[in-house]
Structures are given as C-alpha cells and as structure tokens.
Amino acid sequence: MSELTLSSLKKSFAGTDVIKGVDLDVTQGEFVVFVGPSGCGKSTLLRMIAGLEEVTSGEIVIAGKTVNDLPPVKRGIAMVFQSYALYPHMSVYENIAFPLRVEKLPEDQVRTRVSEAARVLQLESRLQQRPGTLSGGQRQRVAIGRAIVREPRIFLFDEPLSNLDAALRADMRIELTRLHKKLGATMIYVTHDQVEALTMADKIVVLNAGRIEQVGSPLDLYHRPANRFVAGFIGNPKMNFLAGTCTAASGEGITVDLGPLGSITLPRPGSAALVGQTLEIGIRPEHLSLDDEGGFSLTIRPGIIERLGIHTVAYAPLPNGDTFVALFEGDPPVADETDIVVSVDPALCHLFDEAGLAVGLATH
C-alpha cells in the first residue's frame, strides 16, 4: 500500500523550474532517502511534501488523500530540520511536549507520549535539562523526540546529521536505523552524503537538476546504475571513466578501443549499431587488483597514496589529464611515482553510451 504518492510534481521559482515532474511511490514503513548534489532539488521536494512549499503543478497524496491544499499540521507528517530548532529556555521535556501542548492534549497523554519518546531515544535522564547542556547528538535526539510524540504517518528528515562531527554522524546513523526498525514508521530522509544513503535506506531516490535519475535499493544502484550520473555519484571513491571507441559488438561481447590504454571486451550482448560510437567504460576503484590476470590490465603511476589501514587508495594521472583511482585492501607494496600494473575483470565493468545511458549490466 502506498503511504505517499507524488504525481507529475513540479515547482517553479520566478519562472525557473526547480522540480521538473517527479513521480514516486513510497510504501508504508519504508525508509526512503533522497540523495543528490547540492542544488538538485531534494530539500525543495521534501518541503513540498511537508507543505512548506506550494506545488506549482502535480499532486501529493498521503494515505490515499490529496494534500496539496492542506497545511502542514493537517498532513500527518512530522519534520526534523538540519538545525535543531529547540527552545533554549525550555527543558528537554517541554521541548518534546511542545507540539502536544499546541494541540491542547490532556496532560496525562502528554506525559505518556513524552515518556515513551524519551525511553525510545534514551533521554529519560535528560528530561529536566535545557538544550544548552546537551551534546549535538543529544539535541538532535530531542528534535526527533518532538517529531515522534506527534505520532505522524510520515517522518521527514532534512539533512539532520550535517551539523555533527564525523564520529557522531556514524553513531546517529545507527540510532536512526534502529529507531526506524523499532517504530516501523515511514521515513523520508534528505542528504547529500551517499554513505548515509547507502547505509540507511530501503530505497534510494537519486535526484539531479530537479529530476529523478534512478530509484532502487542501495545495491541496485551500486551494481546496476541506470546512467553515468548515478554510476559516478554512488560509490566512494567514485567510479573511474575511460572513454573509447566501440570497434565490435555482437551477442557475445562489446569491444572498446581505449587508445593508449589498450582494448577491452565486455562479455555482454551489444548491437552492431554501437560500432563507431564513443563509449565510456566505468571501473569501480575497489574492483581493481594488483596483478595482470584480471582480464584487462593497465599500467599506472600513482602520484598520491592514502594509507588508511583497512585499505589503501592510489591516485594516478591518465594521458588525458583525468585522475584514475585504485583501492586495495590492507597495505600493499605500492609507492609514489612508481609504476604498478592493475587489472579488472571485464564482467565487473560498466558501459555507457554517448547519451550517458547504461549499456547492458555489469555482473557481480
């Protein structure tokens, strides 16, 4: 059952199209993440769902009811913002209870809901403190508690972890994932951080310039990106792209001439119409190995090497000026300004046509 449906949704500001026709279904209980670069429209789309931005055209349906003209308080949603937006002069208890007092709920119901939210968020010992005495993570939990007590149909999160340091963000990702499982609620979460998207989402919506590029599970987007944009956005370090000319294509494989880097044949069916076209090979850094037995090999000379303990990242210039990135497990014997041979299984490579669309699918 769809908890939320967006149909041909558009938004314009002063004649400039920001959201350019979005269609999306979110089922009850899903954790959906909107991800994309800055300016792609993800926060605007979330604010339209919340009722904080008017819809230029299209329809927003929540639980079977069109809500375009309803104010935020009537939509059955609760929103957690990037800034905590807590009242500094109020206790944690009163901050969490505030929306219930606005609704004029009886005091016993207020007490019950606040106590349950505090228990879920492990804030029971902090209820009489003021926000200024709390850590960033604790303040964000208070903001989430204020959303929980409203018992909404849909939780909306607008980059709620971006003000936290890296270690605390990692901890809060786990807490939010645990909270979703505990509540079984529908959650829509906006972030520009693909790590948050990959680790938290049931379903990822990749946005670019006001349009949806692809919708799917984290592993769907990682293994089967629909186009070059999604392939380059999902994954860290980013995918390498090597441009070349298709020299052969049949039911058995597609061969691409990469100039000074050699030639590669991908074991997937291709149309003869590809011959002569400029194609791009996509290679994920983590799929490279330090040998010449993977099927396609090239020699690179790293200029920068990052040793991170669990893995090593090498950055090498290519003849066309691009940077080629290779990721190896552990601490292999690679050195600055020293040639190394790396290889990849062609079956793991991705292929994109002149329009940037995926040609066939990489295996995994």
C-alpha positions as CSV (number, residue, x, y, z in Angstrom):
1,M,0.0,0.0,0.0
2,S,1.4,3.5,-1.0
3,E,1.8,5.8,2.0
4,L,2.9,8.6,-0.3
5,T,2.4,9.2,-4.0
6,L,3.9,12.0,-6.0
7,S,2.4,12.5,-9.5
8,S,3.9,14.9,-12.1
9,L,5.1,17.1,-9.3
10,K,6.6,20.5,-10.4
11,K,7.9,23.6,-8.6
12,S,9.0,26.9,-10.2
13,F,10.5,29.9,-8.5
14,A,10.2,33.2,-10.5
15,G,9.9,31.2,-13.8
16,T,12.8,28.9,-13.0
17,D,11.9,25.2,-12.9
18,V,13.4,23.6,-9.8
19,I,11.4,20.4,-9.6
20,K,10.7,19.2,-13.1
21,G,8.0,16.5,-13.0
22,V,8.6,14.0,-10.2
23,D,6.7,10.7,-9.9
24,L,7.3,8.5,-6.9
25,D,5.6,5.9,-4.7
26,V,6.6,5.3,-1.1
27,T,5.1,2.3,0.6
28,Q,4.1,2.1,4.3
29,G,7.1,1.5,6.6
30,E,9.8,2.3,4.0
31,F,13.0,4.2,4.8
32,V,13.5,6.3,1.6
33,V,16.5,8.5,1.1
34,F,16.6,11.5,-1.3
35,V,20.2,11.9,-2.4
36,G,21.9,14.1,-4.9
37,P,24.4,17.0,-5.3
38,S,23.7,20.5,-3.8
39,G,21.0,22.3,-5.8
40,C,19.4,19.1,-7.2
41,G,16.0,19.9,-5.5
42,K,15.9,17.3,-2.8
43,S,15.2,19.7,0.1
44,T,12.6,21.6,-2.0
45,L,10.9,18.3,-2.8
46,L,10.8,17.4,0.9
47,R,9.4,20.8,1.8
48,M,6.7,20.4,-0.8
49,I,5.7,17.1,0.8
50,A,5.7,18.8,4.2
51,G,3.5,21.7,2.9
52,L,6.2,24.3,3.5
53,E,6.4,25.0,-0.3
54,E,3.5,25.4,-2.6
55,V,3.1,23.0,-5.5
56,T,3.3,24.6,-8.9
57,S,1.6,21.6,-10.5
58,G,1.1,17.9,-9.9
59,E,-0.4,16.0,-6.9
60,I,0.8,14.9,-3.5
61,V,-1.3,12.0,-2.0
62,I,-0.7,10.8,1.6
63,A,-2.6,7.7,2.8
64,G,-5.0,8.0,-0.2
65,K,-5.8,11.6,0.3
66,T,-4.7,14.6,-1.8
67,V,-3.0,17.1,0.5
68,N,-1.9,19.8,-1.9
69,D,-4.1,22.4,-0.2
70,L,-3.7,21.2,3.4
71,P,-1.5,23.0,5.9
72,P,1.5,21.0,7.3
73,V,-0.3,20.3,10.6
74,K,-3.1,18.5,8.7
75,R,-0.9,16.3,6.6
76,G,0.0,13.6,9.1
77,I,3.7,14.4,8.9
78,A,6.4,15.5,11.3
79,M,9.7,17.1,10.1
80,V,13.2,17.2,11.6
81,F,15.3,20.0,10.3
82,Q,19.0,20.4,9.8
83,S,19.1,22.9,12.7
84,Y,17.7,21.5,15.9
85,A,15.3,24.4,16.3
86,L,14.9,23.8,20.1
87,Y,13.7,26.4,22.6
88,P,16.7,27.2,24.8
89,H,14.7,28.4,27.7
90,M,12.6,25.2,27.9
91,S,13.6,21.9,29.4
92,V,14.0,18.8,27.2
93,Y,10.6,17.6,28.5
94,E,8.9,20.8,27.4
95,N,10.7,20.9,24.1
96,I,9.4,17.4,23.3
97,A,6.0,18.2,24.7
98,F,5.6,21.5,22.8
99,P,3.6,20.2,19.7
100,L,1.2,18.3,22.0
101,R,0.6,21.4,24.1
102,V,-0.2,23.3,20.8
103,E,-2.8,20.6,20.1
104,K,-4.1,21.0,23.7
105,L,-3.8,17.4,24.6
106,P,-4.7,16.3,28.1
107,E,-1.7,16.4,30.5
108,D,-1.8,12.6,31.1
109,Q,-1.5,12.0,27.3
110,V,1.4,14.5,27.1
111,R,3.2,12.8,29.9
112,T,2.7,9.3,28.4
113,R,3.9,10.3,24.9
114,V,6.9,12.3,26.1
115,S,8.0,9.5,28.5
116,E,7.7,6.9,25.7
117,A,9.7,9.0,23.2
118,A,12.4,9.7,25.9
119,R,12.6,5.9,26.6
120,V,13.0,5.1,22.9
121,L,15.6,7.8,22.4
122,Q,17.4,7.2,25.7
123,L,16.7,10.7,27.0
124,E,15.0,9.7,30.2
125,S,17.8,11.1,32.4
126,R,17.9,14.4,30.4
127,L,14.3,15.5,30.6
128,Q,14.8,18.3,33.1
129,Q,17.9,19.7,31.4
130,R,18.0,22.5,29.0
131,P,19.2,22.1,25.4
132,G,22.4,24.2,26.0
133,T,23.7,21.5,28.4
134,L,23.4,18.7,25.8
135,S,25.7,17.4,23.2
136,G,24.9,17.8,19.5
137,G,23.7,14.2,19.2
138,Q,21.5,14.6,22.3
139,R,20.0,17.8,20.9
140,Q,19.2,16.1,17.6
141,R,17.5,13.2,19.6
142,V,15.4,15.8,21.3
143,A,14.3,17.2,17.9
144,I,13.5,13.7,16.8
145,G,11.5,13.1,20.0
146,R,9.4,16.2,19.3
147,A,8.5,14.6,16.0
148,I,7.8,11.1,17.5
149,V,5.3,12.4,20.0
150,R,3.1,13.7,17.2
151,E,2.7,10.0,16.0
152,P,2.8,11.1,12.3
153,R,2.2,8.9,9.3
154,I,5.4,10.0,7.8
155,F,8.7,11.3,9.3
156,L,10.6,13.8,7.2
157,F,14.3,14.4,7.8
158,D,16.1,17.3,6.1
159,E,19.9,16.6,6.5
160,P,19.6,16.1,10.2
161,L,23.2,15.0,10.8
162,S,25.1,17.5,8.7
163,N,25.9,19.7,11.8
164,L,27.5,16.8,13.6
165,D,31.2,15.7,13.5
166,A,32.1,12.5,11.6
167,A,32.1,10.1,14.5
168,L,28.8,11.4,15.9
169,R,27.2,11.2,12.4
170,A,28.2,7.5,12.3
171,D,26.6,6.9,15.7
172,M,23.5,8.7,14.8
173,R,23.1,6.8,11.5
174,I,22.9,3.6,13.6
175,E,20.5,5.2,16.0
176,L,18.2,6.4,13.3
177,T,18.2,3.0,11.6
178,R,17.4,1.3,14.9
179,L,14.6,3.9,15.5
180,H,13.1,3.1,12.1
181,K,13.1,-0.6,12.9
182,K,11.6,0.0,16.3
183,L,8.8,2.3,15.1
184,G,8.1,0.7,11.8
185,A,7.3,4.1,10.5
186,T,7.6,5.6,7.0
187,M,10.6,7.8,6.9
188,I,11.9,10.1,4.1
189,Y,15.4,11.4,4.6
190,V,17.3,14.0,2.6
191,T,21.1,14.0,2.4
192,H,23.9,14.8,0.1
193,D,26.0,12.2,1.8
194,Q,25.9,9.0,-0.2
195,V,27.3,7.0,2.7
196,E,24.2,7.9,4.7
197,A,22.0,6.9,1.8
198,L,23.7,3.5,1.2
199,T,23.8,2.5,4.9
200,M,20.3,3.6,6.0
201,A,17.9,3.3,3.1
202,D,15.5,0.7,2.0
203,K,15.1,2.7,-1.2
204,I,17.2,5.5,-2.6
205,V,15.9,8.2,-4.9
206,V,18.8,9.8,-6.8
207,L,18.0,13.4,-7.9
208,N,19.8,15.6,-10.4
209,A,18.7,19.1,-11.5
210,G,15.1,18.6,-10.4
211,R,14.6,15.2,-11.9
212,I,14.8,11.6,-10.6
213,E,17.7,9.8,-12.3
214,Q,17.0,6.4,-10.7
215,V,15.1,4.7,-7.8
216,G,16.2,1.5,-6.3
217,S,17.7,-0.3,-3.3
218,P,21.3,0.6,-2.4
219,L,22.8,-2.5,-4.0
220,D,20.7,-2.0,-7.2
221,L,22.1,1.5,-7.6
222,Y,25.6,0.3,-6.8
223,H,25.6,-2.7,-9.1
224,R,23.2,-1.6,-11.8
225,P,23.3,2.2,-12.2
226,A,21.0,3.3,-15.0
227,N,23.3,6.0,-16.3
228,R,26.7,7.7,-15.9
229,F,25.4,10.2,-13.4
230,V,24.2,7.6,-10.9
231,A,27.3,5.5,-11.5
232,G,29.5,8.4,-10.7
233,F,27.5,9.6,-7.7
234,I,27.0,6.2,-5.9
235,G,30.2,4.7,-4.6
236,N,33.2,6.0,-2.7
237,P,35.8,6.5,-4.1
238,K,34.0,7.5,-7.3
239,M,33.9,5.3,-10.4
240,N,36.6,5.7,-13.0
241,F,35.5,6.5,-16.5
242,L,37.6,5.7,-19.6
243,A,36.5,6.9,-23.0
244,G,37.0,4.9,-26.2
245,T,35.5,3.9,-29.5
246,C,33.4,0.7,-30.0
247,T,35.1,-1.5,-32.6
248,A,32.9,-4.6,-32.3
249,A,29.6,-5.6,-30.9
250,S,27.7,-8.9,-31.0
251,G,25.6,-11.2,-28.9
252,E,28.8,-12.3,-27.2
253,G,30.5,-9.1,-26.3
254,I,31.3,-5.4,-26.9
255,T,34.9,-4.3,-27.6
256,V,36.1,-0.8,-26.9
257,D,39.4,0.7,-28.1
258,L,40.7,2.9,-25.3
259,G,43.6,4.3,-27.3
260,P,47.0,4.3,-25.4
261,L,45.3,2.3,-22.6
262,G,44.6,-0.7,-24.8
263,S,41.4,-2.5,-25.8
264,I,38.8,-4.2,-23.6
265,T,36.0,-6.6,-24.4
266,L,33.0,-6.7,-22.1
267,P,31.1,-10.1,-22.0
268,R,27.6,-8.7,-22.7
269,P,25.4,-8.6,-25.7
270,G,25.6,-5.5,-27.9
271,S,24.0,-4.1,-31.0
272,A,26.1,-3.6,-34.2
273,A,24.8,-0.1,-34.1
274,L,27.3,0.7,-31.3
275,V,30.2,0.2,-33.6
276,G,32.0,3.5,-34.2
277,Q,30.3,5.2,-31.3
278,T,32.2,6.9,-28.4
279,L,31.5,4.8,-25.3
280,E,32.7,5.0,-21.7
281,I,34.0,2.2,-19.6
282,G,33.2,2.5,-15.9
283,I,35.5,0.8,-13.4
284,R,35.0,0.9,-9.7
285,P,38.3,1.5,-7.8
286,E,37.5,-1.4,-5.4
287,H,37.3,-3.8,-8.3
288,L,40.9,-3.4,-9.3
289,S,43.6,-5.7,-8.2
290,L,47.5,-5.6,-8.2
291,D,48.2,-8.1,-10.9
292,D,47.8,-8.6,-14.7
293,E,45.5,-11.6,-14.5
294,G,42.1,-9.9,-14.3
295,G,41.3,-9.8,-18.0
296,F,42.1,-6.1,-18.6
297,S,45.3,-4.5,-17.3
298,L,46.8,-1.1,-17.4
299,T,49.9,0.5,-16.0
300,I,49.5,3.5,-13.8
301,R,51.9,5.6,-11.8
302,P,50.3,6.9,-8.6
303,G,51.2,10.5,-7.6
304,I,49.3,10.4,-4.3
305,I,48.7,7.4,-2.0
306,E,46.4,7.4,1.0
307,R,47.1,4.6,3.6
308,L,44.1,4.2,5.8
309,G,44.9,0.9,7.4
310,I,41.9,-1.1,6.3
311,H,42.7,-0.1,2.7
312,T,45.0,1.9,0.5
313,V,43.9,4.4,-2.2
314,A,46.2,5.3,-5.1
315,Y,45.6,8.3,-7.4
316,A,47.3,8.3,-10.8
317,P,47.1,10.7,-13.7
318,L,46.0,9.4,-17.1
319,P,47.2,10.6,-20.5
320,N,44.1,12.8,-21.0
321,G,44.6,14.6,-17.7
322,D,42.0,12.7,-15.7
323,T,42.8,11.0,-12.4
324,F,42.5,7.2,-12.1
325,V,41.7,5.9,-8.6
326,A,42.5,2.4,-7.4
327,L,41.5,1.0,-4.0
328,F,43.3,-2.0,-2.5
329,E,42.7,-3.9,0.7
330,G,45.2,-3.5,3.5
331,D,48.7,-2.0,3.0
332,P,50.0,-3.4,-0.4
333,P,53.5,-2.6,-1.7
334,V,52.7,0.5,-3.8
335,A,54.8,3.7,-3.8
336,D,54.6,7.2,-5.1
337,E,55.9,7.8,-8.6
338,T,56.4,4.1,-9.2
339,D,54.6,2.2,-12.0
340,I,52.2,-0.5,-10.9
341,V,50.0,-2.9,-13.0
342,V,46.3,-3.0,-12.1
343,S,43.7,-5.2,-13.6
344,V,39.9,-5.7,-13.5
345,D,37.5,-8.5,-14.5
346,P,35.7,-7.0,-17.6
347,A,32.5,-8.6,-16.3
348,L,32.6,-6.1,-13.4
349,C,33.0,-3.1,-15.7
350,H,30.1,-0.8,-16.6
351,L,29.5,0.6,-20.1
352,F,27.7,3.9,-21.1
353,D,26.7,5.1,-24.5
354,E,27.1,8.6,-26.0
355,A,23.9,9.8,-24.1
356,G,25.3,8.5,-20.8
357,L,22.9,5.6,-20.5
358,A,24.0,2.2,-19.3
359,V,24.6,-0.4,-22.0
360,G,23.8,-3.9,-20.6
361,L,24.6,-4.7,-17.0
362,A,27.7,-5.5,-15.1
363,T,27.7,-8.8,-13.2
364,H,28.6,-9.1,-9.6
